Amino acid sequence: MKHFKNCKTLDQAKNEFRNLCKALHPDTSGYDSQSDFIRMYTEFQSFRPTETKQGDENFNTDKFYDLVKKFEHLKDVSISFVGCFVWLEDDAYGAMYKQLKEINAIKIDGYNVARWAGKKKNWYFSPQDYKQKSKSRKTLGEIKATYGSSTFKMQGFKQLGA
């Protein structure tokens, strides 16, 4: 396991996986990296954290990879995994607005459709069983600090095998 040898937790492995997806994907790597990508993906599937937290035991690598792939066609947008929510943020001014139809077309099993958080000026996906208790006055940065987050910048690349 050369790619995930320094990862002790599932969150560290997920962050490393997102970074490696961008670096090793054949459309973005700059070389014929399909075999390296597949090897890395296989390593990620067999990763077992040495430190665990509640909820890690139900983690499914295939479902996580499928989730990340839902966003790969977006350009100049960052995806942040904050607690059990998925937030989208502009990397370039107006990038989400220009891709509004694509964002609204994203369907994730177990999640509600994309919703606009007007005060935070970002789109988000919430779990289907999520019930809003009150309107949060926290900024997205404060929410990230409270629940922890990992961010993945999307450059817009083709799917493997396409």
C-alpha positions in Angstrom: 0.0 0.0 0.0 2.3 2.7 -1.2 -0.4 5.4 -1.6 -2.1 5.2 1.8 0.8 4.0 4.0 0.9 7.3 6.0 -2.9 7.4 6.5 -4.1 6.4 10.0 -7.7 7.4 9.7 -10.4 7.0 7.1 -10.7 10.8 6.7 -7.0 11.0 5.9 -7.4 8.2 3.3 -10.4 9.9 1.8 -8.5 13.2 1.4 -5.5 11.4 -0.1 -7.8 9.5 -2.4 -9.4 12.7 -3.7 -6.0 14.2 -4.3 -4.7 11.1 -6.1 -7.8 10.9 -8.3 -6.9 14.3 -9.7 -3.2 13.5 -10.0 -3.6 10.0 -11.5 -6.7 10.3 -13.6 -5.6 9.6 -17.2 -7.3 12.9 -18.4 -5.4 15.1 -16.0 -2.1 13.3 -15.2 -0.3 14.2 -18.5 0.7 10.5 -19.1 -0.9 7.1 -19.6 -1.8 6.6 -16.0 -4.8 4.3 -16.2 -3.0 1.4 -14.6 -1.6 3.6 -11.8 -5.1 4.9 -11.2 -6.6 1.5 -11.0 -3.9 0.3 -8.7 -4.4 3.3 -6.4 -8.2 2.7 -6.4 -7.7 -1.0 -5.5 -5.4 0.1 -2.6 -8.1 2.5 -1.4 -10.7 -0.2 -1.5 -8.6 -2.4 0.8 -7.5 0.4 3.1 -8.2 -0.3 6.8 -7.7 2.6 9.2 -5.6 2.0 12.4 -7.6 4.7 14.1 -11.4 4.7 13.8 -14.3 6.9 14.8 -18.0 6.2 15.0 -19.5 5.7 11.5 -16.2 4.5 9.8 -17.3 0.9 10.0 -20.1 1.5 7.5 -17.9 3.3 4.9 -18.1 1.9 1.4 -15.3 2.8 -1.0 -17.3 2.1 -4.2 -20.1 4.4 -3.0 -17.7 7.1 -2.1 -15.9 6.9 -5.5 -19.3 7.0 -7.3 -20.2 10.1 -5.2 -17.0 11.9 -6.2 -17.6 11.0 -9.9 -20.9 12.7 -9.9 -19.1 16.1 -9.7 -16.2 15.4 -12.1 -17.8 17.3 -15.0 -18.0 20.6 -13.0 -15.3 23.2 -13.7 -13.9 25.8 -11.3 -16.0 24.4 -8.4 -14.8 23.0 -5.1 -16.7 20.2 -3.4 -16.5 20.2 0.4 -17.5 17.2 2.5 -18.7 18.8 5.7 -20.0 16.2 8.2 -22.7 14.3 6.2 -23.4 17.3 3.8 -21.8 18.0 0.4 -21.2 21.7 -0.3 -20.3 23.3 -3.6 -18.2 26.5 -3.8 -17.0 28.7 -6.6 -13.3 28.6 -7.4 -13.9 31.2 -10.1 -16.6 33.9 -9.8 -19.9 32.7 -11.2 -18.8 29.1 -12.0 -21.7 27.6 -10.1 -24.2 29.9 -11.8 -22.9 29.0 -15.2 -23.3 25.3 -14.4 -26.7 25.6 -12.7 -28.3 23.0 -15.0 -25.5 20.5 -14.4 -25.7 21.0 -10.6 -29.5 20.5 -10.6 -29.1 17.3 -12.6 -26.8 15.7 -10.0 -28.7 12.9 -8.2 -27.0 11.2 -5.2 -28.6 8.1 -3.6 -29.6 8.9 -0.1 -29.4 12.7 -0.5 -31.8 15.4 -1.3 -31.5 17.3 -4.6 -29.2 20.3 -4.6 -30.4 23.2 -2.5 -29.3 26.9 -2.5 -28.2 28.3 0.8 -28.9 32.0 0.1 -27.0 33.5 3.1 -23.9 31.2 2.5 -24.1 31.7 -1.3 -23.4 28.0 -2.0 -25.2 24.9 -3.1 -25.5 21.9 -0.8 -26.7 18.3 -0.8 -28.2 17.1 2.5 -29.0 13.5 3.6 -32.6 12.5 2.8 -33.4 11.9 6.5 -32.0 15.3 7.5 -34.6 17.5 9.3 -33.6 21.2 9.7 -34.1 22.2 13.3 -33.5 25.9 12.9 -32.0 28.3 10.5 -28.3 28.5 11.1 -26.6 31.8 11.2 -23.2 30.3 11.0 -21.0 30.9 7.9 -19.9 28.0 5.9 -16.4 28.4 7.4 -17.8 28.2 10.9 -19.8 25.0 9.9 -16.6 23.5 8.5 -14.7 24.3 11.7 -17.5 22.7 13.8 -18.0 19.5 11.8 -14.7 19.1 10.0 -14.3 19.2 6.3 -12.3 18.1 3.3 -12.3 20.0 0.1 -11.7 18.7 -3.4 -11.3 21.1 -6.4 -12.9 20.0 -9.6 -11.1 20.8 -12.9 -13.7 19.1 -15.1 -12.3 15.9 -16.7 -13.7 13.0 -18.6 -14.6 9.7 -16.9 -12.3 6.7 -17.1 -12.9 4.7 -20.2 -14.7 7.5 -21.9 
